[in-house]
Amino acid sequence: MVFDGAGRVLLIRRKNEPFKGAFALPGGFVEIGETVEAACRREVLEETGVAVGELRLVGVYSDPKRDPRGHTVSVAYATLVQEAISPRAGSDAAAAEWVRDWRNAGLAFDHVVIIADAERFRSS
Amino acid sequence: MVFDGAGRVLLIRRKNEPFKGAFALPGGFVEIGETVEAACRREVLEETGVAVGELRLVGVYSDPKRDPRGHTVSVAYATLVQEAISPRAGSDAAAAEWVRDWRNAGLAFDHVVIIADAERFRSS
């Protein structure tokens, strides 16, 4: 999760199924030979054009039913960018934008829960 | 990582390669269809006979070189048991015991780093 100084979160619109067209967090699968943190940075850059720095571990999400494609484990990190960066959609993303009202954005998967966890983290 | 009230950590001796005979944290692979937390509790119970409650996420370890068998991601959790429980070795463990001087125990993999991270966490 990339947050900006105004409390907005960087979301993409999914180009592919499942949840095609829905808002989602940027992310993707770890490649053999890269760390989870490197995969996180690579996917955010590929999908949104935003380069992120320090990552803070938020949680690990592994409910077997959370992804209709099969059992998938997501490791979620949060980072803050101070300056307003204009995202640019790429690879699996049809669009990339800063969203303030993410609770009502109809997010894919369990991403609304993940962002809520990160918000709690930020305020702790 | 299972800590007791006296600051000791519950370790096993590995029955199999790699690091056969060395001390290591209890743990193992997640099965398809179970959460990471459930896998953690199951492996600790199978290897040490200790049933653990609440888990606190410590970190995610994914250096491609951390396991000689291939690229392996470990999710590490910590828990505290207040009472002195006598462990009982099972499944992949040749022994299970409470260890105070884990820094000098010749731990397998990167487990000494993981325990150090958990210790920092406990004191924060």
gemmi code that builds the backbone of each chain (N, CA, C; Angstrom):
import gemmi

chains = {
    "A": [
        ("MET", (0.828, -1.185, 0.000), (0.000, 0.000, 0.000), (0.860, 1.230, 0.000)),
        ("VAL", (0.625, 2.061, -0.978), (1.326, 3.333, -1.066), (0.347, 4.422, -0.628)),
        ("PHE", (0.658, 5.077, 0.480), (-0.161, 6.186, 0.966), (0.529, 7.501, 0.634)),
        ("ASP", (-0.275, 8.534, 0.414), (0.334, 9.858, 0.263), (0.103, 10.661, 1.547)),
        ("GLY", (0.668, 11.830, 1.602), (0.573, 12.633, 2.815), (-0.854, 13.035, 3.174)),
        ("ALA", (-1.775, 12.952, 2.198), (-3.164, 13.366, 2.426), (-4.058, 12.189, 2.817)),
        ("GLY", (-3.463, 10.994, 3.051), (-4.253, 9.840, 3.474), (-4.902, 9.080, 2.328)),
        ("ARG", (-4.514, 9.401, 1.100), (-5.040, 8.645, -0.037), (-4.170, 7.415, -0.277)),
        ("VAL", (-4.764, 6.397, -0.919), (-4.015, 5.177, -1.220), (-3.980, 4.982, -2.738)),
        ("LEU", (-2.877, 4.462, -3.211), (-2.675, 4.259, -4.649), (-3.318, 2.940, -5.067)),
        ("LEU", (-4.324, 3.019, -5.931), (-5.018, 1.815, -6.406), (-4.905, 1.698, -7.915)),
        ("ILE", (-5.083, 0.478, -8.377), (-5.156, 0.241, -9.821), (-6.558, -0.258, -10.160)),
        ("ARG", (-6.879, -0.200, -11.445), (-8.072, -0.908, -11.917), (-7.573, -2.156, -12.631)),
        ("ARG", (-8.124, -3.309, -12.254), (-7.645, -4.576, -12.794), (-7.991, -4.731, -14.269)),
        ("LYS", (-6.979, -5.096, -15.040), (-7.167, -5.272, -16.483), (-7.725, -6.668, -16.801)),
        ("ASN", (-7.457, -7.613, -15.888), (-7.798, -9.015, -16.154), (-8.683, -9.605, -15.058)),
        ("GLU", (-9.312, -10.731, -15.386), (-10.061, -11.496, -14.381), (-9.070, -12.140, -13.413)),
        ("PRO", (-9.448, -12.456, -12.174), (-10.741, -12.147, -11.571), (-10.846, -10.677, -11.170)),
        ("PHE", (-12.078, -10.231, -10.956), (-12.347, -8.843, -10.549), (-11.920, -7.833, -11.613)),
        ("LYS", (-12.031, -8.229, -12.888), (-11.682, -7.327, -13.983), (-12.444, -6.009, -13.868)),
        ("GLY", (-11.733, -4.896, -13.946), (-12.350, -3.574, -13.878), (-12.475, -3.017, -12.471)),
        ("ALA", (-12.307, -3.869, -11.469), (-12.444, -3.394, -10.085), (-11.151, -2.737, -9.625)),
        ("PHE", (-11.288, -1.859, -8.623), (-10.104, -1.322, -7.954), (-9.412, -2.422, -7.158)),
        ("ALA", (-8.092, -2.334, -7.076), (-7.316, -3.290, -6.278), (-6.008, -2.627, -5.882)),
        ("LEU", (-5.375, -3.193, -4.884), (-4.023, -2.762, -4.551), (-3.066, -3.223, -5.643)),
        ("PRO", (-2.037, -2.438, -5.951), (-0.995, -2.958, -6.836), (-0.299, -4.134, -6.149)),
        ("GLY", (0.176, -5.081, -6.950), (0.841, -6.255, -6.387), (0.944, -7.348, -7.419)),
        ("GLY", (1.491, -8.474, -7.014), (1.633, -9.577, -7.952), (2.425, -10.700, -7.340)),
        ("PHE", (2.868, -11.588, -8.161), (3.521, -12.797, -7.678), (5.040, -12.622, -7.585)),
        ("VAL", (5.602, -13.215, -6.536), (7.058, -13.222, -6.333), (7.687, -14.175, -7.338)),
        ("GLU", (8.779, -13.745, -7.942), (9.508, -14.631, -8.853), (10.538, -15.433, -8.053)),
        ("ILE", (10.830, -16.629, -8.513), (11.902, -17.413, -7.886), (13.188, -16.591, -7.997)),
        ("GLY", (13.895, -16.413, -6.893), (15.164, -15.699, -6.916), (15.087, -14.246, -6.517)),
        ("GLU", (13.904, -13.722, -6.253), (13.808, -12.345, -5.754), (13.177, -12.373, -4.362)),
        ("THR", (13.515, -11.395, -3.546), (12.878, -11.321, -2.237), (11.440, -10.823, -2.387)),
        ("VAL", (10.665, -11.034, -1.327), (9.276, -10.567, -1.342), (9.234, -9.041, -1.440)),
        ("GLU", (10.155, -8.371, -0.765), (10.189, -6.908, -0.814), (10.528, -6.416, -2.231)),
        ("ALA", (11.462, -7.091, -2.895), (11.826, -6.703, -4.263), (10.646, -6.909, -5.208)),
        ("ALA", (9.915, -7.997, -5.015), (8.732, -8.257, -5.847), (7.686, -7.155, -5.642)),
        ("CYS", (7.530, -6.752, -4.405), (6.576, -5.684, -4.062), (6.944, -4.389, -4.785)),
        ("ARG", (8.199, -3.992, -4.676), (8.649, -2.763, -5.351), (8.511, -2.881, -6.869)),
        ("ARG", (8.876, -4.028, -7.417), (8.804, -4.234, -8.867), (7.362, -4.131, -9.360)),
        ("GLU", (6.441, -4.779, -8.661), (5.039, -4.769, -9.099), (4.425, -3.372, -9.001)),
        ("VAL", (4.741, -2.652, -7.927), (4.202, -1.288, -7.802), (4.727, -0.411, -8.941)),
        ("LEU", (6.011, -0.550, -9.224), (6.600, 0.240, -10.310), (5.991, -0.138, -11.656)),
        ("GLU", (5.866, -1.451, -11.914), (5.320, -1.908, -13.198), (3.871, -1.444, -13.395)),
        ("GLU", (3.099, -1.515, -12.343), (1.664, -1.250, -12.485), (1.292, 0.219, -12.352)),
        ("THR", (2.114, 0.993, -11.641), (1.717, 2.391, -11.362), (2.777, 3.421, -11.749)),
        ("GLY", (3.996, 2.971, -12.055), (5.067, 3.914, -12.363), (5.662, 4.590, -11.143)),
        ("VAL", (5.232, 4.206, -9.953), (5.710, 4.837, -8.721), (6.818, 3.986, -8.091)),
        ("ALA", (7.962, 4.616, -7.847), (9.084, 3.934, -7.183), (8.966, 4.162, -5.681)),
        ("VAL", (8.962, 3.093, -4.917), (8.775, 3.226, -3.465), (10.050, 2.861, -2.713)),
        ("GLY", (10.193, 3.461, -1.542), (11.373, 3.251, -0.715), (11.126, 2.230, 0.380)),
        ("GLU", (11.266, 2.671, 1.607), (11.157, 1.761, 2.755), (9.769, 1.136, 2.844)),
        ("LEU", (9.747, -0.153, 3.134), (8.484, -0.887, 3.241), (8.280, -1.327, 4.680)),
        ("ARG", (7.060, -1.176, 5.158), (6.736, -1.634, 6.505), (5.775, -2.812, 6.388)),
        ("LEU", (6.136, -3.924, 6.989), (5.300, -5.126, 6.918), (3.992, -4.888, 7.664)),
        ("VAL", (2.872, -5.138, 6.980), (1.554, -4.957, 7.591), (0.944, -6.297, 8.006)),
        ("GLY", (0.972, -7.279, 7.123), (0.356, -8.549, 7.459), (0.543, -9.592, 6.377)),
        ("VAL", (0.143, -10.803, 6.713), (0.195, -11.942, 5.796), (-1.217, -12.502, 5.709)),
        ("TYR", (-1.745, -12.605, 4.512), (-3.146, -12.960, 4.278), (-3.201, -14.280, 3.518)),
        ("SER", (-3.779, -15.294, 4.139), (-3.672, -16.644, 3.565), (-4.944, -17.459, 3.676)),
        ("ASP", (-6.078, -16.815, 3.892), (-7.339, -17.564, 3.875), (-7.441, -18.314, 2.545)),
        ("PRO", (-7.654, -19.618, 2.581), (-7.670, -20.388, 1.316), (-8.731, -19.923, 0.326)),
        ("LYS", (-9.761, -19.203, 0.808), (-10.846, -18.777, -0.092), (-10.701, -17.339, -0.567)),
        ("ARG", (-9.594, -16.680, -0.253), (-9.485, -15.253, -0.558), (-9.244, -14.955, -2.032)),
        ("ASP", (-8.841, -15.952, -2.799), (-8.586, -15.756, -4.233), (-9.296, -16.869, -5.002)),
        ("PRO", (-10.221, -16.509, -5.907), (-10.967, -17.559, -6.622), (-10.088, -18.427, -7.525)),
        ("ARG", (-8.862, -17.980, -7.801), (-7.967, -18.778, -8.654), (-7.355, -19.952, -7.918)),
        ("GLY", (-7.391, -19.903, -6.585), (-6.758, -20.957, -5.796), (-6.118, -20.346, -4.565)),
        ("HIS", (-5.515, -21.186, -3.753), (-4.953, -20.734, -2.483), (-3.729, -19.855, -2.730)),
        ("THR", (-3.836, -18.605, -2.324), (-2.789, -17.616, -2.571), (-2.469, -16.884, -1.278)),
        ("VAL", (-1.189, -16.756, -0.980), (-0.759, -16.021, 0.211), (-0.245, -14.658, -0.228)),
        ("SER", (-0.784, -13.602, 0.360), (-0.281, -12.250, 0.081), (0.435, -11.694, 1.297)),
        ("VAL", (1.598, -11.103, 1.053), (2.325, -10.383, 2.088), (2.130, -8.903, 1.782)),
        ("ALA", (1.575, -8.158, 2.739), (1.236, -6.759, 2.496), (2.197, -5.827, 3.215)),
        ("TYR", (2.681, -4.833, 2.480), (3.570, -3.812, 3.022), (2.928, -2.440, 2.813)),
        ("ALA", (3.331, -1.507, 3.652), (2.875, -0.130, 3.488), (4.080, 0.795, 3.346)),
        ("THR", (3.876, 1.854, 2.596), (4.906, 2.874, 2.459), (4.219, 4.222, 2.254)),
        ("LEU", (4.940, 5.270, 2.542), (4.389, 6.613, 2.451), (5.227, 7.406, 1.453)),
        ("VAL", (4.567, 8.093, 0.524), (5.288, 9.027, -0.343), (4.833, 10.432, 0.022)),
        ("GLN", (5.785, 11.303, 0.250), (5.440, 12.636, 0.747), (4.929, 13.548, -0.360)),
        ("GLU", (5.522, 13.425, -1.515), (5.143, 14.317, -2.608), (3.999, 13.716, -3.420)),
        ("ALA", (3.198, 14.564, -3.999), (2.118, 14.095, -4.870), (2.727, 13.601, -6.178)),
        ("ILE", (2.700, 12.303, -6.376), (3.243, 11.698, -7.591), (2.075, 11.318, -8.493)),
        ("SER", (2.198, 11.603, -9.779), (1.149, 11.197, -10.719), (1.412, 9.782, -11.192)),
        ("PRO", (0.548, 8.850, -10.881), (0.778, 7.478, -11.335), (0.502, 7.331, -12.825)),
        ("ARG", (1.020, 6.250, -13.365), (0.897, 5.962, -14.794), (0.652, 4.453, -14.889)),
        ("ALA", (-0.501, 4.061, -15.400), (-0.865, 2.643, -15.437), (0.039, 1.852, -16.376)),
        ("GLY", (0.395, 0.634, -15.942), (1.223, -0.215, -16.782), (0.932, -1.678, -16.522)),
        ("SER", (1.457, -2.547, -17.338), (1.309, -4.013, -17.256), (-0.127, -4.429, -16.940)),
        ("ASP", (-0.384, -5.068, -15.804), (-1.702, -5.635, -15.522), (-2.758, -4.606, -15.112)),
        ("ALA", (-2.396, -3.331, -15.083), (-3.332, -2.316, -14.615), (-3.948, -1.556, -15.777)),
        ("ALA", (-5.291, -1.378, -15.729), (-5.974, -0.581, -16.752), (-5.913, 0.899, -16.398)),
        ("ALA", (-5.722, 1.186, -15.112), (-5.606, 2.569, -14.641), (-4.916, 2.540, -13.294)),
        ("ALA", (-4.352, 3.678, -12.892), (-3.729, 3.792, -11.569), (-4.044, 5.171, -11.048)),
        ("GLU", (-4.580, 5.243, -9.838), (-4.956, 6.549, -9.310), (-4.951, 6.575, -7.787)),
        ("TRP", (-4.857, 7.784, -7.256), (-4.954, 7.994, -5.820), (-6.419, 8.016, -5.429)),
        ("VAL", (-6.769, 7.241, -4.403), (-8.169, 7.124, -3.999), (-8.295, 7.466, -2.512)),
        ("ARG", (-9.195, 8.399, -2.219), (-9.407, 8.782, -0.824), (-10.442, 7.868, -0.167)),
        ("ASP", (-11.543, 7.616, -0.893), (-12.660, 6.866, -0.301), (-12.556, 5.378, -0.655)),
        ("TRP", (-11.431, 4.748, -0.262), (-11.189, 3.351, -0.626), (-12.199, 2.405, 0.025)),
        ("ARG", (-12.819, 2.810, 1.149), (-13.789, 1.919, 1.817), (-14.998, 1.643, 0.932)),
        ("ASN", (-15.324, 2.591, 0.062), (-16.499, 2.440, -0.804), (-16.114, 2.265, -2.270)),
        ("ALA", (-14.895, 1.800, -2.523), (-14.417, 1.701, -3.906), (-14.700, 0.333, -4.533)),
        ("GLY", (-15.341, -0.577, -3.797), (-15.639, -1.902, -4.353), (-14.372, -2.695, -4.649)),
        ("LEU", (-13.461, -2.704, -3.716), (-12.146, -3.320, -3.926), (-12.213, -4.836, -4.168)),
        ("ALA", (-11.294, -5.318, -4.986), (-11.171, -6.740, -5.297), (-10.631, -7.519, -4.092)),
        ("PHE", (-10.845, -8.814, -4.120), (-10.300, -9.737, -3.102), (-10.643, -9.242, -1.688)),
        ("ASP", (-9.694, -9.393, -0.755), (-9.859, -8.916, 0.624), (-9.089, -7.611, 0.822)),
        ("HIS", (-8.919, -6.837, -0.246), (-8.036, -5.678, -0.169), (-8.560, -4.583, 0.763)),
        ("VAL", (-9.890, -4.518, 0.942), (-10.417, -3.507, 1.871), (-9.984, -3.830, 3.311)),
        ("VAL", (-9.909, -5.111, 3.627), (-9.449, -5.537, 4.963), (-7.969, -5.202, 5.142)),
        ("ILE", (-7.196, -5.427, 4.097), (-5.748, -5.181, 4.163), (-5.472, -3.686, 4.368)),
        ("ILE", (-6.186, -2.836, 3.630), (-5.973, -1.392, 3.801), (-6.415, -0.956, 5.196)),
        ("ALA", (-7.519, -1.518, 5.683), (-7.978, -1.171, 7.041), (-6.906, -1.566, 8.067)),
        ("ASP", (-6.277, -2.714, 7.884), (-5.193, -3.141, 8.787), (-4.032, -2.140, 8.734)),
        ("ALA", (-3.710, -1.681, 7.541), (-2.599, -0.734, 7.391), (-2.920, 0.615, 8.021)),
        ("GLU", (-4.153, 1.037, 7.888), (-4.587, 2.311, 8.504), (-4.437, 2.237, 10.015)),
        ("ARG", (-4.836, 1.100, 10.583), (-4.747, 0.916, 12.033), (-3.291, 0.994, 12.473)),
        ("PHE", (-2.439, 0.374, 11.655), (-1.002, 0.355, 11.860), (-0.426, 1.763, 11.856)),
        ("ARG", (-0.855, 2.565, 10.878), (-0.328, 3.921, 10.732), (-0.659, 4.781, 11.939)),
        ("SER", (-1.846, 4.550, 12.491), (-2.285, 5.391, 13.596), (-1.821, 4.850, 14.948)),
        ("SER", (-1.093, 3.731, 14.946), (-0.632, 3.144, 16.215), (0.768, 3.640, 16.556)),
    ],
    "B": [
        ("MET", (8.299, -18.744, 16.883), (9.115, -18.778, 18.080), (8.248, -18.832, 19.309)),
        ("VAL", (8.498, -19.829, 20.120), (7.781, -19.966, 21.385), (8.759, -19.567, 22.487)),
        ("PHE", (8.434, -18.480, 23.181), (9.258, -18.034, 24.307), (8.562, -18.415, 25.606)),
        ("ASP", (9.354, -18.675, 26.638), (8.751, -18.867, 27.958), (8.984, -17.612, 28.801)),
        ("GLY", (8.423, -17.611, 29.978), (8.519, -16.433, 30.830), (9.934, -16.082, 31.235)),
        ("ALA", (10.854, -17.056, 31.127), (12.241, -16.847, 31.539), (13.141, -16.415, 30.375)),
        ("GLY", (12.560, -16.115, 29.205), (13.345, -15.648, 28.064), (13.992, -16.764, 27.254)),
        ("ARG", (13.613, -18.008, 27.531), (14.142, -19.118, 26.730), (13.275, -19.312, 25.494)),
        ("VAL", (13.859, -19.910, 24.459), (13.110, -20.167, 23.228), (13.084, -21.681, 22.977)),
        ("LEU", (11.980, -22.129, 22.430), (11.782, -23.555, 22.172), (12.427, -23.931, 20.834)),
        ("LEU", (13.433, -24.804, 20.882), (14.141, -25.224, 19.666), (14.021, -26.729, 19.495)),
        ("ILE", (14.210, -27.148, 18.254), (14.284, -28.586, 17.964), (15.684, -28.900, 17.455)),
        ("ARG", (16.026, -30.165, 17.463), (17.215, -30.626, 16.736), (16.716, -31.288, 15.467)),
        ("ARG", (17.288, -30.876, 14.329), (16.794, -31.368, 13.044), (17.152, -32.840, 12.842)),
        ("LYS", (16.129, -33.603, 12.445), (16.324, -35.032, 12.208), (16.877, -35.286, 10.807)),
        ("ASN", (16.607, -34.356, 9.896), (16.963, -34.560, 8.484), (17.846, -33.443, 7.946)),
        ("GLU", (18.483, -33.730, 6.808), (19.227, -32.702, 6.080), (18.238, -31.701, 5.467)),
        ("PRO", (18.637, -30.472, 5.186), (19.929, -29.868, 5.534), (20.020, -29.510, 7.026)),
        ("PHE", (21.242, -29.310, 7.480), (21.510, -28.949, 8.878), (21.081, -30.062, 9.840)),
        ("LYS", (21.200, -31.330, 9.401), (20.839, -32.455, 10.265), (21.602, -32.390, 11.595)),
        ("GLY", (20.895, -32.514, 12.693), (21.506, -32.487, 14.015), (21.628, -31.112, 14.629)),
        ("ALA", (21.468, -30.069, 13.817), (21.596, -28.697, 14.334), (20.296, -28.260, 15.006)),
        ("PHE", (20.422, -27.289, 15.915), (19.234, -26.653, 16.477), (18.545, -25.820, 15.404)),
        ("ALA", (17.241, -25.749, 15.486), (16.462, -24.911, 14.568), (15.152, -24.545, 15.241)),
        ("LEU", (14.502, -23.522, 14.726), (13.143, -23.209, 15.160), (12.193, -24.286, 14.652)),
        ("PRO", (11.165, -24.626, 15.419), (10.123, -25.490, 14.862), (9.430, -24.766, 13.712)),
        ("GLY", (8.969, -25.527, 12.740), (8.312, -24.917, 11.582), (8.216, -25.905, 10.449)),
        ("GLY", (7.667, -25.454, 9.343), (7.529, -26.351, 8.204), (6.734, -25.691, 7.103)),
        ("PHE", (6.286, -26.501, 6.179), (5.627, -25.964, 4.993), (4.105, -25.877, 5.172)),
        ("VAL", (3.556, -24.810, 4.598), (2.108, -24.608, 4.609), (1.481, -25.582, 3.616)),
        ("GLU", (0.391, -26.207, 4.021), (-0.343, -27.084, 3.107), (-1.368, -26.258, 2.344)),
        ("ILE", (-1.654, -26.662, 1.114), (-2.729, -26.013, 0.367), (-4.018, -26.163, 1.177)),
        ("GLY", (-4.723, -25.058, 1.391), (-5.996, -25.111, 2.096), (-5.926, -24.764, 3.571)),
        ("GLU", (-4.734, -24.522, 4.113), (-4.643, -24.074, 5.503), (-4.015, -22.685, 5.523)),
        ("THR", (-4.365, -21.909, 6.535), (-3.740, -20.595, 6.661), (-2.301, -20.761, 7.145)),
        ("VAL", (-1.516, -19.698, 6.978), (-0.125, -19.725, 7.446), (-0.089, -19.884, 8.969)),
        ("GLU", (-1.012, -19.223, 9.657), (-1.051, -19.334, 11.119), (-1.388, -20.768, 11.550)),
        ("ALA", (-2.320, -21.405, 10.850), (-2.682, -22.788, 11.187), (-1.504, -23.721, 10.948)),
        ("ALA", (-0.764, -23.501, 9.864), (0.424, -24.313, 9.581), (1.464, -24.150, 10.692)),
        ("CYS", (1.619, -22.920, 11.150), (2.568, -22.617, 12.216), (2.201, -23.394, 13.491)),
        ("ARG", (0.945, -23.303, 13.895), (0.493, -24.022, 15.102), (0.633, -25.530, 14.927)),
        ("ARG", (0.278, -26.038, 13.761), (0.356, -27.476, 13.497), (1.786, -27.975, 13.584)),
        ("GLU", (2.715, -27.241, 12.962), (4.119, -27.682, 12.957), (4.724, -27.635, 14.360)),
        ("VAL", (4.403, -26.595, 15.115), (4.932, -26.515, 16.485), (4.403, -27.681, 17.315)),
        ("LEU", (3.123, -27.976, 17.160), (2.533, -29.085, 17.913), (3.135, -30.424, 17.484)),
        ("GLU", (3.278, -30.639, 16.176), (3.829, -31.905, 15.672), (5.270, -32.108, 16.132)),
        ("GLU", (6.050, -31.044, 16.098), (7.484, -31.200, 16.362), (7.856, -31.120, 17.831)),
        ("THR", (7.025, -30.431, 18.634), (7.413, -30.213, 20.032), (6.351, -30.639, 21.049)),
        ("GLY", (5.129, -30.937, 20.583), (4.059, -31.283, 21.516), (3.459, -30.090, 22.234)),
        ("VAL", (3.888, -28.880, 21.891), (3.404, -27.672, 22.570), (2.289, -27.015, 21.749)),
        ("ALA", (1.154, -26.797, 22.378), (0.026, -26.111, 21.727), (0.138, -24.618, 22.018)),
        ("VAL", (0.146, -23.814, 20.972), (0.330, -22.377, 21.158), (-0.939, -21.611, 20.825)),
        ("GLY", (-1.089, -20.463, 21.466), (-2.272, -19.624, 21.284), (-2.017, -18.497, 20.307)),
        ("GLU", (-2.154, -17.281, 20.789), (-2.048, -16.093, 19.938), (-0.662, -15.980, 19.310)),
        ("LEU", (-0.638, -15.660, 18.025), (0.632, -15.511, 17.297), (0.830, -14.051, 16.925)),
        ("ARG", (2.052, -13.577, 17.081), (2.377, -12.217, 16.676), (3.345, -12.288, 15.494)),
        ("LEU", (2.981, -11.638, 14.409), (3.819, -11.663, 13.207), (5.132, -10.925, 13.471)),
        ("VAL", (6.240, -11.584, 13.207), (7.568, -10.982, 13.410), (8.175, -10.515, 12.094)),
        ("GLY", (8.146, -11.358, 11.077), (8.768, -10.968, 9.816), (8.587, -12.016, 8.736)),
        ("VAL", (8.982, -11.630, 7.531), (8.939, -12.508, 6.361), (10.350, -12.580, 5.818)),
        ("TYR", (10.885, -13.779, 5.654), (12.283, -13.996, 5.295), (12.343, -14.704, 3.948)),
        ("SER", (12.939, -14.037, 2.959), (12.828, -14.566, 1.598), (14.100, -14.423, 0.782)),
        ("ASP", (15.230, -14.223, 1.440), (16.503, -14.218, 0.700), (16.612, -15.523, -0.104)),
        ("PRO", (16.815, -15.432, -1.414), (16.840, -16.660, -2.231), (17.906, -17.665, -1.795)),
        ("LYS", (18.912, -17.213, -1.051), (19.996, -18.120, -0.648), (19.851, -18.647, 0.772)),
        ("ARG", (18.737, -18.358, 1.420), (18.632, -18.727, 2.846), (18.406, -20.219, 3.079)),
        ("ASP", (17.994, -20.946, 2.063), (17.756, -22.384, 2.204), (18.475, -23.104, 1.066)),
        ("PRO", (19.387, -24.025, 1.384), (20.140, -24.699, 0.316), (19.266, -25.578, -0.582)),
        ("ARG", (18.039, -25.872, -0.159), (17.150, -26.702, -0.991), (16.531, -25.918, -2.137)),
        ("GLY", (16.580, -24.574, -2.031), (15.943, -23.744, -3.055), (15.287, -22.549, -2.401)),
        ("HIS", (14.706, -21.703, -3.217), (14.131, -20.451, -2.714), (12.903, -20.741, -1.854)),
        ("THR", (13.002, -20.371, -0.597), (11.956, -20.662, 0.386), (11.627, -19.394, 1.157)),
        ("VAL", (10.351, -19.103, 1.295), (9.911, -17.945, 2.083), (9.390, -18.433, 3.427)),
        ("SER", (9.933, -17.886, 4.504), (9.436, -18.219, 5.840), (8.712, -17.020, 6.438)),
        ("VAL", (7.552, -17.286, 7.013), (6.816, -16.285, 7.780), (7.004, -16.651, 9.247)),
        ("ALA", (7.565, -15.718, 10.015), (7.902, -16.014, 11.405), (6.931, -15.338, 12.361)),
        ("TYR", (6.449, -16.109, 13.334), (5.551, -15.610, 14.376), (6.180, -15.878, 15.735)),
        ("ALA", (5.786, -15.070, 16.708), (6.239, -15.288, 18.080), (5.039, -15.455, 18.987)),
        ("THR", (5.229, -16.253, 20.025), (4.193, -16.425, 21.040), (4.876, -16.674, 22.380)),
        ("LEU", (4.138, -16.444, 23.437), (4.681, -16.579, 24.777), (3.848, -17.600, 25.537)),
        ("VAL", (4.528, -18.561, 26.184), (3.795, -19.464, 27.081), (4.256, -19.155, 28.497)),
        ("GLN", (3.305, -18.935, 29.363), (3.655, -18.486, 30.710), (4.165, -19.626, 31.587)),
        ("GLU", (3.556, -20.784, 31.432), (3.933, -21.903, 32.293), (5.069, -22.695, 31.659)),
        ("ALA", (5.862, -23.301, 32.486), (6.946, -24.157, 31.981), (6.336, -25.448, 31.446)),
        ("ILE", (6.374, -25.597, 30.138), (5.828, -26.790, 29.493), (7.000, -27.684, 29.091)),
        ("SER", (6.889, -28.972, 29.309), (7.941, -29.897, 28.879), (7.668, -30.330, 27.453)),
        ("PRO", (8.554, -29.949, 26.517), (8.324, -30.351, 25.134), (8.589, -31.848, 24.938)),
        ("ARG", (8.084, -32.356, 23.834), (8.202, -33.773, 23.494), (8.444, -33.816, 21.987)),
        ("ALA", (9.622, -34.312, 21.579), (10.004, -34.296, 20.162), (9.097, -35.195, 19.334)),
        ("GLY", (8.740, -34.717, 18.134), (7.919, -35.531, 17.241), (8.210, -35.204, 15.800)),
        ("SER", (7.673, -35.979, 14.877), (7.825, -35.840, 13.420), (9.266, -35.505, 13.014)),
        ("ASP", (9.516, -34.345, 12.435), (10.842, -34.046, 11.879), (11.892, -33.690, 12.927)),
        ("ALA", (11.547, -33.707, 14.203), (12.482, -33.271, 15.240), (13.102, -34.469, 15.958)),
        ("ALA", (14.439, -34.431, 16.131), (15.135, -35.469, 16.888), (15.076, -35.164, 18.382)),
        ("ALA", (14.865, -33.899, 18.721), (14.748, -33.478, 20.116), (14.055, -32.135, 20.136)),
        ("ALA", (13.497, -31.770, 21.273), (12.862, -30.459, 21.444), (13.172, -29.987, 22.855)),
        ("GLU", (13.710, -28.781, 22.962), (14.073, -28.303, 24.296), (14.073, -26.784, 24.380)),
        ("TRP", (13.966, -26.303, 25.612), (14.050, -24.873, 25.879), (15.519, -24.472, 25.920)),
        ("VAL", (15.883, -23.422, 25.176), (17.284, -23.013, 25.078), (17.400, -21.541, 25.474)),
        ("ARG", (18.274, -21.279, 26.421), (18.487, -19.907, 26.856), (19.533, -19.222, 25.971)),
        ("ASP", (20.649, -19.919, 25.706), (21.770, -19.305, 24.969), (21.664, -19.611, 23.476)),
        ("TRP", (20.537, -19.177, 22.854), (20.291, -19.501, 21.448), (21.299, -18.823, 20.516)),
        ("ARG", (21.908, -17.698, 20.970), (22.881, -17.004, 20.106), (24.096, -17.874, 19.810)),
        ("ASN", (24.426, -18.769, 20.708), (25.602, -19.640, 20.535), (25.223, -21.096, 20.304)),
        ("ALA", (24.016, -21.328, 19.823), (23.542, -22.705, 19.666), (23.827, -23.278, 18.282)),
        ("GLY", (24.471, -22.498, 17.400), (24.761, -23.007, 16.054), (23.501, -23.282, 15.250)),
        ("LEU", (22.600, -22.352, 15.272), (21.285, -22.543, 14.642), (21.345, -22.725, 13.128)),
        ("ALA", (20.437, -23.539, 12.610), (20.321, -23.792, 11.170), (19.779, -22.555, 10.442)),
        ("PHE", (19.991, -22.524, 9.136), (19.452, -21.475, 8.258), (19.791, -20.077, 8.823)),
        ("ASP", (18.833, -19.147, 8.694), (18.986, -17.785, 9.225), (18.219, -17.634, 10.538)),
        ("HIS", (18.051, -18.739, 11.263), (17.158, -18.697, 12.422), (17.681, -17.826, 13.549)),
        ("VAL", (19.002, -17.635, 13.620), (19.529, -16.749, 14.665), (19.101, -15.296, 14.402)),
        ("VAL", (19.025, -14.919, 13.138), (18.560, -13.570, 12.764), (17.073, -13.411, 13.096)),
        ("ILE", (16.315, -14.445, 12.828), (14.867, -14.394, 13.073), (14.588, -14.247, 14.569)),
        ("ILE", (15.304, -15.018, 15.391), (15.086, -14.915, 16.844), (15.516, -13.537, 17.344)),
        ("ALA", (16.626, -13.025, 16.809), (17.072, -11.680, 17.203), (16.007, -10.637, 16.851)),
        ("ASP", (15.376, -10.775, 15.686), (14.294, -9.855, 15.307), (13.128, -9.957, 16.300)),
        ("ALA", (12.799, -11.161, 16.696), (11.682, -11.354, 17.634), (12.009, -10.781, 19.003)),
        ("GLU", (13.245, -10.926, 19.430), (13.673, -10.366, 20.722), (13.531, -8.853, 20.723)),
        ("ARG", (13.930, -8.228, 19.605), (13.828, -6.781, 19.480), (12.367, -6.360, 19.565)),
        ("PHE", (11.535, -7.155, 18.938), (10.100, -6.947, 18.910), (9.528, -7.005, 20.318)),
        ("ARG", (9.938, -8.013, 21.066), (9.399, -8.222, 22.419), (9.729, -7.049, 23.328)),
        ("SER", (10.920, -6.471, 23.113), (11.355, -5.399, 24.002), (10.908, -4.028, 23.501)),
        ("SER", (10.156, -4.003, 22.376), (9.726, -2.708, 21.830), (8.327, -2.350, 22.325)),
    ],
}
model = gemmi.Model(1)
for chain_id, residues in chains.items():
    chain = gemmi.Chain(chain_id)
    for i, (resn, *xyz) in enumerate(residues, 1):
        res = gemmi.Residue()
        res.name, res.seqid = resn, gemmi.SeqId(i, " ")
        for name, pos in zip(("N", "CA", "C"), xyz):
            atom = gemmi.Atom()
            atom.name, atom.element = name, gemmi.Element(name[0])
            atom.pos, atom.b_iso = gemmi.Position(*pos), 0.0
            res.add_atom(atom)
        chain.add_residue(res)
    model.add_chain(chain)
structure = gemmi.Structure()
structure.add_model(model)
structure.setup_entities()
